[in-house]
Amino acid sequence: MLADAKLKVGILGATGAVGQRFVQLLAEHPWFEIAALTASDRSVGKRYGAACNWLLSGGMPPAAAEMTVVATEPAAIDPDVRLLFSAMPGGLAGPLEEALAAAGFAVCSNASAHRMDPDVPLLIPDVNPDHTALIPIQQARRGWVRPERGQRGGFIVTNPNCSTTHLVCALKPLHDAFGLAAVNVVTMQALSGAGYPGVASLDILDNVIPYIGGEEEKIESEPRKLLGVVASDTITWADFVVSAQANRVAVRDGHLEAVSIKLKTSASLSDVAEAFTSYRGELQRLGLPTAPDPAIILHTAPDRPQPRLDRLAGRGMATSVGRLRADPLFDYKFLVMGHNTVRGAAGGAILNAELLVAQGYLGGENVGRKT
Ligand SMILES: NC(=O)c1ccc[n+]([C@@H]2O[C@H](COP(=O)([O-])OP(=O)(O)OC[C@H]3O[C@@H](n4cnc5c(N)ncnc54)[C@H](OP(=O)(O)O)[C@@H]3O)[C@@H](O)[C@H]2O)c1
């Protein structure tokens, strides 16, 4: 009988909010097969079904429930695993991901630890697929090429902060067509973005919390690396300025962002709308399994997008834009909304891994093909 050749993958921090989303999205993935689940000492040695307080609708995938959680270290992970998806807490992710890459694993990380390293791609496949050119530079610089093991060696690729991801997906067509001079963004971020158990209910009910530690710095810097260009052995950042204010709101999933932009060249309102609706990137050409088509949905109703109504657009992978209009201070303003734990976290990392397969970085010429 014909079977799909699947790449064995592991999930680091599999019991957390993002880890669970990885388990859910990878359970039926056509190219990847879950072969390792890791978490903290609290969970190691337990069945995943017993270690994990499952929070997502639809129930825990039965095969994952029966797996045993292993430690987050190279020797504990099945040696047939080539690719690790990391949902590790930020502070721990840095050294652990480096140790795993040095041991020969490819790591697709959600954590912020390595996002701004000059030799690590900060990747959104429909925005900057060419930034994977940093991978061989990273491997050579860090000594992670392991030809003696008959494989291409380990490396780290990161995906951006969840608010940055949807913001930059919306900014990309405008930057390409008109050039960005300045971006102002005020976020209204969902509770699942704080992990589990996250923000205490008595803090957030009947309230908005006008502070998320470290968030504004990420939103102000990551877009400039993402929209930068590969220049010899690093990325030259794009030269626009971003100002961000981040707020936590009592929404379960889906970040809403109020964005104002100043452009380098003049454009009419219909030019800007056309840039959103006609945008097709590398993703649509490659036909990756998790890619949304279209990647950007432009709403014309005056009260959209809304988190509850629009976060599952494109199976949670699309970016919704709405309320596009002229701005008396900047040139234009609009709302951006997207799912924070799907496209903004696990789904974004899975899409990165699909791009790496398509570009040959995972040595998986047969991945997804019938054998
Ligand atoms: N939530 C989002 O929307 C979002 C979006 C983008 C990026 N991120 C990033 O993704 C990462 C995970 O976030 P999260 O919200 O899923 O966090 P979380 O719910 O707190 O989950 C943390 C995970 O890490 C494991 N862990 C904790 N300490 C560990 C240790 N010493 N060794 C090994 N594993 C350990 C936990 O295992 P136990 O259950 O055993 O404790 C759990 O599986 C963070 O870096 C975050 O910044 C999150």
The ligand as a Tripos MOL2 file, in Angstrom:
@<TRIPOS>MOLECULE
LIG
   48    52     1     0     0
SMALL
NO_CHARGES

@<TRIPOS>ATOM
      1 N1          0.8180   32.1280   23.8100 N.am      1 LIG1
      2 C1          1.0560   32.7750   22.6640 C.2       1 LIG1
      3 O1          0.1400   33.3000   22.0020 O.2       1 LIG1
      4 C2          2.4710   32.8820   22.1380 C.ar      1 LIG1
      5 C3          2.6410   33.4530   20.8850 C.ar      1 LIG1
      6 C4          3.9210   33.5370   20.3510 C.ar      1 LIG1
      7 C5          4.9890   33.0500   21.0660 C.ar      1 LIG1
      8 N2          4.8160   32.5050   22.3030 N.ar      1 LIG1
      9 C6          5.9950   31.9750   22.9970 C.3       1 LIG1
     10 O2          5.9110   30.5330   23.0300 O.3       1 LIG1
     11 C7          6.5370   30.0490   24.2070 C.3       1 LIG1
     12 C8          5.5650   29.1790   24.9890 C.3       1 LIG1
     13 O3          4.4770   29.9800   25.4450 O.3       1 LIG1
     14 P1          3.1840   29.3520   26.1380 P.3       1 LIG1
     15 O4          2.1970   30.4530   26.1580 O.co2     1 LIG1
     16 O5          2.8070   28.0680   25.5070 O.co2     1 LIG1
     17 O6          3.7550   29.0280   27.6400 O.3       1 LIG1
     18 P2          3.1590   28.0470   28.7400 P.3       1 LIG1
     19 O7          1.7030   27.8130   28.5230 O.co2     1 LIG1
     20 O8          3.6040   28.6060   30.0440 O.co2     1 LIG1
     21 O9          3.9310   26.6210   28.5000 O.3       1 LIG1
     22 C9          5.2870   26.4210   28.8250 C.3       1 LIG1
     23 C10         5.7480   25.0130   28.4430 C.3       1 LIG1
     24 O10         7.1510   24.8800   28.7500 O.3       1 LIG1
     25 C11         7.3390   23.7520   29.6240 C.3       1 LIG1
     26 N3          8.4210   24.0310   30.5720 N.ar      1 LIG1
     27 C12         8.4170   24.8930   31.6250 C.ar      1 LIG1
     28 N4          9.6050   24.8370   32.2750 N.ar      1 LIG1
     29 C13        10.3590   23.9220   31.6190 C.ar      1 LIG1
     30 C14        11.6720   23.3740   31.8220 C.ar      1 LIG1
     31 N5         12.4480   23.7810   32.8420 N.pl3     1 LIG1
     32 N6         12.1320   22.4330   30.9470 N.ar      1 LIG1
     33 C15        11.3610   21.9990   29.9550 C.ar      1 LIG1
     34 N7         10.0990   22.4530   29.7050 N.ar      1 LIG1
     35 C16         9.6160   23.4100   30.5440 C.ar      1 LIG1
     36 C17         6.0240   23.5850   30.3430 C.3       1 LIG1
     37 O11         5.9500   22.2290   30.7910 O.3       1 LIG1
     38 P3          5.1300   21.7940   32.1370 P.3       1 LIG1
     39 O12         3.6760   21.7250   31.7610 O.co2     1 LIG1
     40 O13         5.7020   20.4350   32.4490 O.co2     1 LIG1
     41 O14         5.4120   22.8340   33.1870 O.co2     1 LIG1
     42 C18         5.0430   23.8840   29.1880 C.3       1 LIG1
     43 O15         4.9570   22.7550   28.3420 O.3       1 LIG1
     44 C19         7.0360   31.2690   24.9900 C.3       1 LIG1
     45 O16         8.3980   31.4920   24.6840 O.3       1 LIG1
     46 C20         6.1440   32.3820   24.4490 C.3       1 LIG1
     47 O17         6.7410   33.6400   24.5770 O.3       1 LIG1
     48 C21         3.5700   32.3950   22.8520 C.ar      1 LIG1
@<TRIPOS>BOND
     1     1     2 1
     2     2     3 2
     3     2     4 1
     4     4     5 ar
     5     4    48 ar
     6     5     6 ar
     7     6     7 ar
     8     7     8 ar
     9     8     9 1
    10     8    48 ar
    11     9    10 1
    12     9    46 1
    13    10    11 1
    14    11    12 1
    15    11    44 1
    16    12    13 1
    17    13    14 1
    18    14    15 2
    19    14    16 1
    20    14    17 1
    21    17    18 1
    22    18    19 2
    23    18    20 1
    24    18    21 1
    25    21    22 1
    26    22    23 1
    27    23    24 1
    28    23    42 1
    29    24    25 1
    30    25    26 1
    31    25    36 1
    32    26    27 ar
    33    26    35 ar
    34    27    28 ar
    35    28    29 ar
    36    29    30 ar
    37    29    35 ar
    38    30    31 1
    39    30    32 ar
    40    32    33 ar
    41    33    34 ar
    42    34    35 ar
    43    36    37 1
    44    36    42 1
    45    37    38 1
    46    38    39 2
    47    38    40 1
    48    38    41 1
    49    42    43 1
    50    44    45 1
    51    44    46 1
    52    46    47 1
@<TRIPOS>SUBSTRUCTURE
     1 LIG1         1 GROUP 0 **** ****
